[in-house]
Amino acid sequence: FSDDGCGFPEDMINNIFDPFVSTKLNKKNAGLGLSIAQHIVELHNGMIYCSSSDHKMTCFNIRFPLFPDTFDKTQ
């Protein structure tokens, strides 16, 4: 999934899957969405990655195993 929004600041990108992390200051949100998404993906033996360019775009890649017992999480 990708968008052409504002992206994540570089200093935040390593923490975006942590609970209560949010870029939306002064808005009502809990900062739990990406943490929950990561948890759901991992419950299904998948992996989620994020790459972001500050003020340009954000891209999320989600991988699920076709055969759960043979999925290589190092790739």
N, C-alpha and C positions, 0 to 999 in steps of 0.2 A: 504494500500500500504506500502511496506517496502523495504528497500535496505540494502546493506552491506557496504555502503560508510563510510565516516568519521564521520557522525553524526553532531549534533550541540553542541557547547560548552555549558556547564551547565548554565553559566551566561547569555546566550542568549535565552534559550528555552522559557522563559515567554514573549518574545517580537517578536518571529518570524513571527507573523501575522500582526505586525505593518508595515505601509508603510515605504519604504526606508531602511529596515533592510536587511543586506546581510552579508554572511560569505565570499564572494568572493572579497577579497581585490585586488585592482589594475586591475580589469576586468571591461569591459563595461557592466553594468547591472543597473537597476533602483531599484532593491530590492522590486518590487511590486507583484511578482508572487503569493506568499502565501497570501498576503492581498487580492488580486483579487479573488483567489480561495475561501477564507473564505467568502467573500462577496457573491459570486455566490451560495455557499452552503446555506448560511443563507437566501438568497432570496427565496429558495425553502424549507424553514422551516427545514433545516437540521443543523447538527452540525459537526464540524471537530475538531479532537483532534490530538495532536502530542506527541509522546514520543521518546526520543533520548538518546542514550548512547554515550558519547563523544568518538570519534575515533572507534566506533563499528557499530552502525546502527541507522536508523531513521524509525519510523513507524507512518503513518498517518491513522487514522480511520475516516471514513465519514459515518454519519448516516442520512438517510432520512426517514420521516414518511410514513408508508404504507397508513394510513388514516390521512391526515394533521390535522384534528380537534382533534385527540386523541393522538398526540405525546407528550410524557412526556420528557422534556428537562433536568430533574433532574437526569436521569440515565446515 
